[in-house]
Amino acid sequence: MAENGKNCDQRRVAMNKEHHNGNFTDPSSVNEKKRREREERQNIVLWRQPLITLQYFSLEILVILKEWTSNMCNV
């Protein structure tokens, strides 16, 4: 039993500060992930194809109105 407690203490001391909930996080990989996410967010724009955006908007409005009217009729 003492040996088991010793192993736990050694593991606890050996843990890196970057260790959280069983996952190791490498600072460079975190920075790379943030950079990729930032680039993905910058690529999401509505004004590159405004006609397609308006088309999807109007179709979405029609679907929402259809669902709303059918729910109102069923009440």
C-alpha positions as YAML, in Angstrom:
chain: A
units: angstrom
residues:
- id: 1
  name: MET
  ca: [0.00, 0.00, 0.00]
- id: 2
  name: ALA
  ca: [2.85, 2.37, 0.77]
- id: 3
  name: GLU
  ca: [4.29, 1.60, -2.62]
- id: 4
  name: ASN
  ca: [1.00, 2.49, -4.28]
- id: 5
  name: GLY
  ca: [0.88, 5.84, -2.47]
- id: 6
  name: LYS
  ca: [4.45, 6.54, -3.49]
- id: 7
  name: ASN
  ca: [3.60, 5.97, -7.16]
- id: 8
  name: CYS
  ca: [0.68, 8.40, -6.94]
- id: 9
  name: ASP
  ca: [2.89, 11.07, -5.40]
- id: 10
  name: GLN
  ca: [5.50, 10.59, -8.10]
- id: 11
  name: ARG
  ca: [2.90, 10.93, -10.83]
- id: 12
  name: ARG
  ca: [1.46, 14.04, -9.21]
- id: 13
  name: VAL
  ca: [4.90, 15.68, -9.02]
- id: 14
  name: ALA
  ca: [5.75, 14.65, -12.57]
- id: 15
  name: MET
  ca: [2.61, 16.24, -14.03]
- id: 16
  name: ASN
  ca: [3.18, 19.25, -16.19]
- id: 17
  name: LYS
  ca: [1.37, 22.52, -15.44]
- id: 18
  name: GLU
  ca: [-0.29, 22.22, -18.84]
- id: 19
  name: HIS
  ca: [-2.05, 18.99, -17.80]
- id: 20
  name: HIS
  ca: [-5.82, 19.50, -17.37]
- id: 21
  name: ASN
  ca: [-8.46, 16.79, -16.94]
- id: 22
  name: GLY
  ca: [-6.34, 14.06, -18.48]
- id: 23
  name: ASN
  ca: [-5.47, 16.05, -21.60]
- id: 24
  name: PHE
  ca: [-2.03, 17.39, -22.34]
- id: 25
  name: THR
  ca: [-2.06, 20.73, -24.09]
- id: 26
  name: ASP
  ca: [0.97, 21.88, -25.99]
- id: 27
  name: PRO
  ca: [1.17, 25.70, -26.07]
- id: 28
  name: SER
  ca: [2.30, 25.69, -29.70]
- id: 29
  name: SER
  ca: [-0.66, 23.50, -30.74]
- id: 30
  name: VAL
  ca: [-3.04, 25.80, -28.86]
- id: 31
  name: ASN
  ca: [-1.65, 28.82, -30.70]
- id: 32
  name: GLU
  ca: [-1.90, 26.97, -34.02]
- id: 33
  name: LYS
  ca: [-5.52, 26.02, -33.28]
- id: 34
  name: LYS
  ca: [-6.39, 29.62, -32.41]
- id: 35
  name: ARG
  ca: [-4.76, 30.84, -35.62]
- id: 36
  name: ARG
  ca: [-6.68, 28.31, -37.75]
- id: 37
  name: GLU
  ca: [-9.99, 29.21, -36.04]
- id: 38
  name: ARG
  ca: [-9.33, 32.91, -36.62]
- id: 39
  name: GLU
  ca: [-8.65, 32.27, -40.32]
- id: 40
  name: GLU
  ca: [-11.84, 30.22, -40.62]
- id: 41
  name: ARG
  ca: [-13.87, 33.02, -39.03]
- id: 42
  name: GLN
  ca: [-12.36, 35.57, -41.40]
- id: 43
  name: ASN
  ca: [-13.36, 33.44, -44.39]
- id: 44
  name: ILE
  ca: [-17.03, 33.41, -43.37]
- id: 45
  name: VAL
  ca: [-18.56, 36.43, -45.07]
- id: 46
  name: LEU
  ca: [-22.00, 37.20, -46.46]
- id: 47
  name: TRP
  ca: [-21.10, 39.79, -49.06]
- id: 48
  name: ARG
  ca: [-19.06, 37.62, -51.45]
- id: 49
  name: GLN
  ca: [-22.22, 36.23, -53.01]
- id: 50
  name: PRO
  ca: [-25.05, 38.54, -51.96]
- id: 51
  name: LEU
  ca: [-27.66, 37.06, -54.33]
- id: 52
  name: ILE
  ca: [-27.18, 33.55, -53.00]
- id: 53
  name: THR
  ca: [-27.29, 34.94, -49.46]
- id: 54
  name: LEU
  ca: [-30.59, 36.68, -50.21]
- id: 55
  name: GLN
  ca: [-31.95, 33.52, -51.81]
- id: 56
  name: TYR
  ca: [-31.13, 31.41, -48.75]
- id: 57
  name: PHE
  ca: [-32.50, 34.13, -46.46]
- id: 58
  name: SER
  ca: [-35.81, 34.25, -48.30]
- id: 59
  name: LEU
  ca: [-36.10, 30.46, -48.38]
- id: 60
  name: GLU
  ca: [-35.40, 30.28, -44.68]
- id: 61
  name: ILE
  ca: [-38.05, 32.93, -43.99]
- id: 62
  name: LEU
  ca: [-40.58, 30.94, -46.03]
- id: 63
  name: VAL
  ca: [-39.84, 27.76, -44.09]
- id: 64
  name: ILE
  ca: [-40.14, 29.59, -40.77]
- id: 65
  name: LEU
  ca: [-43.44, 31.20, -41.80]
- id: 66
  name: LYS
  ca: [-44.81, 27.86, -42.98]
- id: 67
  name: GLU
  ca: [-43.91, 26.20, -39.67]
- id: 68
  name: TRP
  ca: [-45.34, 29.13, -37.72]
- id: 69
  name: THR
  ca: [-48.66, 29.08, -39.59]
- id: 70
  name: SER
  ca: [-49.00, 25.32, -39.29]
- id: 71
  name: ASN
  ca: [-48.35, 25.57, -35.54]
- id: 72
  name: MET
  ca: [-50.94, 28.35, -35.23]
- id: 73
  name: CYS
  ca: [-53.54, 26.29, -37.09]
- id: 74
  name: ASN
  ca: [-52.93, 23.22, -34.93]
- id: 75
  name: VAL
  ca: [-53.46, 25.08, -31.65]
...
